[in-house]
Every structure is written in structure tokens, then in C-alpha cells.
Amino acid sequence: MILPDIEDVKKIRSKMGMTLKEFASKCDLDVSWINQVESGNIKEPSYLKMKKIFDMYEFEKYGRQK
């Protein structure tokens, strides 16, 4: 499975039209962690956290179409 690049996290959130708090809640991640990723303070996030973002995005993008 190919996960989005770390630089894409902010693009994904913007594309979904979510606030930082909404996005973090949907991904079940901490707001401050998402903020650090988006501002470039975290260069190599954990696979599991990035997978949470990807899974939530895929569900919102494709899961609702079914």
C-alpha cells in the first residue's frame, strides 16, 4: 500500500474542507501532531499514523459512494 507523502497531509485536509480539529478527530490523531506534520516539524511520521490519515481519506472519498 502506498501512503500519501507527508507534504500531502495539508492538501488532503484542505481538499476535504476540514479544520485541523475536525481532521484530527476523524483520523483519531492528536491535533498538535497533525499541526506539527503540516508545519514540517515532523519529517518522518510513523507508518501507522499516516495509514490512519490515508484510511480515513479513502473512506470519505470512496466509502460514501457505495
FIDREN-455226 format. One record per atom (N, C-alpha, C): residue number from 1; residue in three letters; chain; atom name; x, y, z. Coordinates in Angstrom, 3 decimals, decimal comma. Example, Ala and Ser with C-alpha at 12.3 -4.5 7.8 and 13.67 -1.06 7.14 Angstrom:
<sites>
+-----+---------+--------+-------+----------+----------+----------+
: num : residuo : cadena : atomo :        X :        Y :        Z :
+-----+---------+--------+-------+----------+----------+----------+
:   1 :     ALA :      A :     N :   13,190 :   -5,690 :    7,800 :
:   1 :     ALA :      A :    CA :   12,300 :   -4,500 :    7,800 :
:   1 :     ALA :      A :     C :   13,200 :   -3,300 :    7,800 :
:   2 :     SER :      A :     N :   12,850 :   -2,250 :    7,080 :
:   2 :     SER :      A :    CA :   13,670 :   -1,060 :    7,140 :
:   2 :     SER :      A :     C :   12,900 :    0,030 :    7,870 :
+-----+---------+--------+-------+----------+----------+----------+
</sites>
This chain:
<sites>
+-----+---------+--------+-------+----------+----------+----------+
: num : residuo : cadena : atomo :        X :        Y :        Z :
+-----+---------+--------+-------+----------+----------+----------+
:   1 :     MET :      A :     N :    0,838 :   -1,165 :    0,000 :
:   1 :     MET :      A :    CA :    0,000 :    0,000 :    0,000 :
:   1 :     MET :      A :     C :    0,889 :    1,236 :    0,000 :
:   2 :     ILE :      A :     N :    0,594 :    2,150 :   -0,879 :
:   2 :     ILE :      A :    CA :    1,346 :    3,390 :   -0,953 :
:   2 :     ILE :      A :     C :    0,577 :    4,461 :   -0,192 :
:   3 :     LEU :      A :     N :    1,244 :    5,047 :    0,768 :
:   3 :     LEU :      A :    CA :    0,629 :    6,095 :    1,572 :
:   3 :     LEU :      A :     C :    0,960 :    7,448 :    0,961 :
:   4 :     PRO :      A :     N :    0,144 :    8,450 :    1,274 :
:   4 :     PRO :      A :    CA :    0,446 :    9,786 :    0,754 :
:   4 :     PRO :      A :     C :    1,748 :   10,310 :    1,348 :
:   5 :     ASP :      A :     N :    2,386 :   11,199 :    0,621 :
:   5 :     ASP :      A :    CA :    3,591 :   11,837 :    1,151 :
:   5 :     ASP :      A :     C :    3,208 :   12,729 :    2,311 :
:   6 :     ILE :      A :     N :    4,153 :   12,964 :    3,192 :
:   6 :     ILE :      A :    CA :    3,901 :   13,795 :    4,360 :
:   6 :     ILE :      A :     C :    3,463 :   15,202 :    3,944 :
:   7 :     GLU :      A :     N :    3,978 :   15,682 :    2,824 :
:   7 :     GLU :      A :    CA :    3,606 :   17,007 :    2,336 :
:   7 :     GLU :      A :     C :    2,147 :   17,072 :    1,888 :
:   8 :     ASP :      A :     N :    1,549 :   15,923 :    1,643 :
:   8 :     ASP :      A :    CA :    0,170 :   15,869 :    1,157 :
:   8 :     ASP :      A :     C :   -0,876 :   15,950 :    2,265 :
:   9 :     VAL :      A :     N :   -0,462 :   15,862 :    3,510 :
:   9 :     VAL :      A :    CA :   -1,428 :   15,853 :    4,612 :
:   9 :     VAL :      A :     C :   -2,265 :   17,132 :    4,602 :
:  10 :     LYS :      A :     N :   -1,619 :   18,262 :    4,467 :
:  10 :     LYS :      A :    CA :   -2,353 :   19,533 :    4,455 :
:  10 :     LYS :      A :     C :   -3,245 :   19,635 :    3,217 :
:  11 :     LYS :      A :     N :   -2,763 :   19,141 :    2,077 :
:  11 :     LYS :      A :    CA :   -3,557 :   19,165 :    0,843 :
:  11 :     LYS :      A :     C :   -4,807 :   18,307 :    1,006 :
:  12 :     ILE :      A :     N :   -4,649 :   17,142 :    1,622 :
:  12 :     ILE :      A :    CA :   -5,783 :   16,247 :    1,840 :
:  12 :     ILE :      A :     C :   -6,816 :   16,924 :    2,738 :
:  13 :     ARG :      A :     N :   -6,341 :   17,520 :    3,828 :
:  13 :     ARG :      A :    CA :   -7,259 :   18,188 :    4,760 :
:  13 :     ARG :      A :     C :   -7,974 :   19,352 :    4,081 :
:  14 :     SER :      A :     N :   -7,240 :   20,131 :    3,303 :
:  14 :     SER :      A :    CA :   -7,847 :   21,263 :    2,590 :
:  14 :     SER :      A :     C :   -8,875 :   20,785 :    1,564 :
:  15 :     LYS :      A :     N :   -8,521 :   19,724 :    0,859 :
:  15 :     LYS :      A :    CA :   -9,423 :   19,170 :   -0,149 :
:  15 :     LYS :      A :     C :  -10,736 :   18,703 :    0,490 :
:  16 :     MET :      A :     N :  -10,629 :   18,205 :    1,711 :
:  16 :     MET :      A :    CA :  -11,813 :   17,722 :    2,415 :
:  16 :     MET :      A :     C :  -12,582 :   18,867 :    3,081 :
:  17 :     GLY :      A :     N :  -11,992 :   20,053 :    3,118 :
:  17 :     GLY :      A :    CA :  -12,648 :   21,208 :    3,705 :
:  17 :     GLY :      A :     C :  -12,825 :   21,108 :    5,212 :
:  18 :     MET :      A :     N :  -11,863 :   20,494 :    5,876 :
:  18 :     MET :      A :    CA :  -11,958 :   20,282 :    7,320 :
:  18 :     MET :      A :     C :  -11,006 :   21,198 :    8,068 :
:  19 :     THR :      A :     N :  -11,410 :   21,565 :    9,265 :
:  19 :     THR :      A :    CA :  -10,499 :   22,273 :   10,155 :
:  19 :     THR :      A :     C :   -9,494 :   21,261 :   10,698 :
:  20 :     LEU :      A :     N :   -8,468 :   21,776 :   11,301 :
:  20 :     LEU :      A :    CA :   -7,451 :   20,916 :   11,904 :
:  20 :     LEU :      A :     C :   -8,073 :   19,998 :   12,952 :
:  21 :     LYS :      A :     N :   -8,948 :   20,562 :   13,764 :
:  21 :     LYS :      A :    CA :   -9,596 :   19,791 :   14,827 :
:  21 :     LYS :      A :     C :  -10,514 :   18,701 :   14,253 :
:  22 :     GLU :      A :     N :  -11,291 :   19,030 :   13,231 :
:  22 :     GLU :      A :    CA :  -12,178 :   18,040 :   12,600 :
:  22 :     GLU :      A :     C :  -11,370 :   16,900 :   11,981 :
:  23 :     PHE :      A :     N :  -10,316 :   17,275 :   11,269 :
:  23 :     PHE :      A :    CA :   -9,469 :   16,299 :   10,591 :
:  23 :     PHE :      A :     C :   -8,813 :   15,357 :   11,598 :
:  24 :     ALA :      A :     N :   -8,247 :   15,919 :   12,650 :
:  24 :     ALA :      A :    CA :   -7,591 :   15,110 :   13,675 :
:  24 :     ALA :      A :     C :   -8,591 :   14,155 :   14,329 :
:  25 :     SER :      A :     N :   -9,778 :   14,650 :   14,587 :
:  25 :     SER :      A :    CA :  -10,813 :   13,822 :   15,200 :
:  25 :     SER :      A :     C :  -11,204 :   12,662 :   14,287 :
:  26 :     LYS :      A :     N :  -11,388 :   12,950 :   13,012 :
:  26 :     LYS :      A :    CA :  -11,756 :   11,898 :   12,046 :
:  26 :     LYS :      A :     C :  -10,664 :   10,842 :   11,928 :
:  27 :     CYS :      A :     N :   -9,411 :   11,272 :   12,038 :
:  27 :     CYS :      A :    CA :   -8,277 :   10,351 :   11,909 :
:  27 :     CYS :      A :     C :   -7,927 :    9,686 :   13,235 :
:  28 :     ASP :      A :     N :   -8,556 :   10,131 :   14,307 :
:  28 :     ASP :      A :    CA :   -8,246 :    9,654 :   15,656 :
:  28 :     ASP :      A :     C :   -6,776 :    9,921 :   16,001 :
:  29 :     LEU :      A :     N :   -6,353 :   11,144 :   15,675 :
:  29 :     LEU :      A :    CA :   -4,996 :   11,583 :   15,972 :
:  29 :     LEU :      A :     C :   -5,054 :   12,895 :   16,744 :
:  30 :     ASP :      A :     N :   -3,944 :   13,245 :   17,359 :
:  30 :     ASP :      A :    CA :   -3,872 :   14,460 :   18,146 :
:  30 :     ASP :      A :     C :   -3,747 :   15,688 :   17,237 :
:  31 :     VAL :      A :     N :   -4,463 :   16,753 :   17,570 :
:  31 :     VAL :      A :    CA :   -4,434 :   17,985 :   16,789 :
:  31 :     VAL :      A :     C :   -3,013 :   18,528 :   16,685 :
:  32 :     SER :      A :     N :   -2,286 :   18,507 :   17,793 :
:  32 :     SER :      A :    CA :   -0,929 :   19,058 :   17,775 :
:  32 :     SER :      A :     C :   -0,008 :   18,239 :   16,866 :
:  33 :     TRP :      A :     N :   -0,223 :   16,934 :   16,793 :
:  33 :     TRP :      A :    CA :    0,601 :   16,098 :   15,919 :
:  33 :     TRP :      A :     C :    0,341 :   16,454 :   14,458 :
:  34 :     ILE :      A :     N :   -0,933 :   16,579 :   14,078 :
:  34 :     ILE :      A :    CA :   -1,292 :   16,960 :   12,704 :
:  34 :     ILE :      A :     C :   -0,680 :   18,322 :   12,382 :
:  35 :     ASN :      A :     N :   -0,787 :   19,262 :   13,310 :
:  35 :     ASN :      A :    CA :   -0,235 :   20,596 :   13,107 :
:  35 :     ASN :      A :     C :    1,281 :   20,539 :   12,896 :
:  36 :     GLN :      A :     N :    1,963 :   19,725 :   13,673 :
:  36 :     GLN :      A :    CA :    3,413 :   19,591 :   13,522 :
:  36 :     GLN :      A :     C :    3,785 :   18,981 :   12,172 :
:  37 :     VAL :      A :     N :    3,002 :   18,033 :   11,725 :
:  37 :     VAL :      A :    CA :    3,246 :   17,418 :   10,417 :
:  37 :     VAL :      A :     C :    3,053 :   18,456 :    9,319 :
:  38 :     GLU :      A :     N :    1,948 :   19,191 :    9,395 :
:  38 :     GLU :      A :    CA :    1,647 :   20,182 :    8,368 :
:  38 :     GLU :      A :     C :    2,673 :   21,307 :    8,337 :
:  39 :     SER :      A :     N :    3,229 :   21,658 :    9,473 :
:  39 :     SER :      A :    CA :    4,211 :   22,749 :    9,506 :
:  39 :     SER :      A :     C :    5,639 :   22,260 :    9,265 :
:  40 :     GLY :      A :     N :    5,811 :   20,973 :    9,038 :
:  40 :     GLY :      A :    CA :    7,119 :   20,430 :    8,682 :
:  40 :     GLY :      A :     C :    8,021 :   20,102 :    9,854 :
:  41 :     ASN :      A :     N :    7,481 :   20,138 :   11,065 :
:  41 :     ASN :      A :    CA :    8,294 :   19,828 :   12,238 :
:  41 :     ASN :      A :     C :    8,526 :   18,328 :   12,407 :
:  42 :     ILE :      A :     N :    7,656 :   17,528 :   11,853 :
:  42 :     ILE :      A :    CA :    7,835 :   16,067 :   11,882 :
:  42 :     ILE :      A :     C :    8,163 :   15,643 :   10,460 :
:  43 :     LYS :      A :     N :    9,351 :   15,157 :   10,280 :
:  43 :     LYS :      A :    CA :    9,834 :   14,796 :    8,937 :
:  43 :     LYS :      A :     C :    9,526 :   13,350 :    8,566 :
:  44 :     GLU :      A :     N :    9,514 :   12,461 :    9,566 :
:  44 :     GLU :      A :    CA :    9,281 :   11,043 :    9,304 :
:  44 :     GLU :      A :     C :    8,243 :   10,505 :   10,290 :
:  45 :     PRO :      A :     N :    6,965 :   10,715 :    9,971 :
:  45 :     PRO :      A :    CA :    5,907 :   10,240 :   10,874 :
:  45 :     PRO :      A :     C :    5,816 :    8,720 :   10,836 :
:  46 :     SER :      A :     N :    5,190 :    8,181 :   11,846 :
:  46 :     SER :      A :    CA :    5,041 :    6,730 :   11,887 :
:  46 :     SER :      A :     C :    4,105 :    6,247 :   10,781 :
:  47 :     TYR :      A :     N :    4,373 :    5,054 :   10,335 :
:  47 :     TYR :      A :    CA :    3,544 :    4,434 :    9,299 :
:  47 :     TYR :      A :     C :    2,094 :    4,335 :    9,756 :
:  48 :     LEU :      A :     N :    1,878 :    3,927 :   11,000 :
:  48 :     LEU :      A :    CA :    0,513 :    3,730 :   11,495 :
:  48 :     LEU :      A :     C :   -0,287 :    5,021 :   11,517 :
:  49 :     LYS :      A :     N :    0,342 :    6,114 :   11,884 :
:  49 :     LYS :      A :    CA :   -0,368 :    7,385 :   11,902 :
:  49 :     LYS :      A :     C :   -0,690 :    7,856 :   10,483 :
:  50 :     MET :      A :     N :    0,248 :    7,696 :    9,582 :
:  50 :     MET :      A :    CA :   -0,028 :    8,071 :    8,187 :
:  50 :     MET :      A :     C :   -1,101 :    7,167 :    7,592 :
:  51 :     LYS :      A :     N :   -1,114 :    5,912 :    7,988 :
:  51 :     LYS :      A :    CA :   -2,141 :    4,988 :    7,489 :
:  51 :     LYS :      A :     C :   -3,521 :    5,409 :    7,978 :
:  52 :     LYS :      A :     N :   -3,617 :    5,906 :    9,204 :
:  52 :     LYS :      A :    CA :   -4,900 :    6,389 :    9,715 :
:  52 :     LYS :      A :     C :   -5,430 :    7,514 :    8,837 :
:  53 :     ILE :      A :     N :   -4,545 :    8,422 :    8,447 :
:  53 :     ILE :      A :    CA :   -4,947 :    9,537 :    7,587 :
:  53 :     ILE :      A :     C :   -5,410 :    9,000 :    6,237 :
:  54 :     PHE :      A :     N :   -4,617 :    8,120 :    5,653 :
:  54 :     PHE :      A :    CA :   -4,943 :    7,552 :    4,349 :
:  54 :     PHE :      A :     C :   -6,257 :    6,776 :    4,387 :
:  55 :     ASP :      A :     N :   -6,438 :    5,953 :    5,407 :
:  55 :     ASP :      A :    CA :   -7,659 :    5,154 :    5,523 :
:  55 :     ASP :      A :     C :   -8,893 :    6,044 :    5,656 :
:  56 :     MET :      A :     N :   -8,793 :    7,080 :    6,468 :
:  56 :     MET :      A :    CA :   -9,926 :    7,981 :    6,647 :
:  56 :     MET :      A :     C :  -10,230 :    8,698 :    5,336 :
:  57 :     TYR :      A :     N :   -9,198 :    9,158 :    4,642 :
:  57 :     TYR :      A :    CA :   -9,388 :    9,853 :    3,370 :
:  57 :     TYR :      A :     C :  -10,031 :    8,930 :    2,340 :
:  58 :     GLU :      A :     N :   -9,529 :    7,720 :    2,238 :
:  58 :     GLU :      A :    CA :  -10,089 :    6,758 :    1,289 :
:  58 :     GLU :      A :     C :  -11,547 :    6,437 :    1,616 :
:  59 :     PHE :      A :     N :  -11,857 :    6,287 :    2,890 :
:  59 :     PHE :      A :    CA :  -13,229 :    6,005 :    3,282 :
:  59 :     PHE :      A :     C :  -14,136 :    7,174 :    2,920 :
:  60 :     GLU :      A :     N :  -13,704 :    8,377 :    3,237 :
:  60 :     GLU :      A :    CA :  -14,511 :    9,560 :    2,931 :
:  60 :     GLU :      A :     C :  -14,663 :    9,740 :    1,415 :
:  61 :     LYS :      A :     N :  -13,626 :    9,418 :    0,682 :
:  61 :     LYS :      A :    CA :  -13,631 :    9,609 :   -0,761 :
:  61 :     LYS :      A :     C :  -14,441 :    8,528 :   -1,482 :
:  62 :     TYR :      A :     N :  -14,228 :    7,277 :   -1,113 :
:  62 :     TYR :      A :    CA :  -14,843 :    6,161 :   -1,828 :
:  62 :     TYR :      A :     C :  -15,942 :    5,452 :   -1,057 :
:  63 :     GLY :      A :     N :  -15,809 :    5,390 :    0,242 :
:  63 :     GLY :      A :    CA :  -16,772 :    4,656 :    1,064 :
:  63 :     GLY :      A :     C :  -18,166 :    5,215 :    1,017 :
:  64 :     ARG :      A :     N :  -18,264 :    6,511 :    0,893 :
:  64 :     ARG :      A :    CA :  -19,583 :    7,167 :    0,861 :
:  64 :     ARG :      A :     C :  -20,264 :    7,013 :   -0,489 :
:  65 :     GLN :      A :     N :  -19,533 :    6,604 :   -1,509 :
:  65 :     GLN :      A :    CA :  -20,103 :    6,454 :   -2,846 :
:  65 :     GLN :      A :     C :  -20,910 :    5,164 :   -2,979 :
:  66 :     LYS :      A :     N :  -20,671 :    4,211 :   -2,059 :
:  66 :     LYS :      A :    CA :  -21,324 :    2,898 :   -2,162 :
:  66 :     LYS :      A :     C :  -22,756 :    2,962 :   -1,694 :
+-----+---------+--------+-------+----------+----------+----------+
</sites>
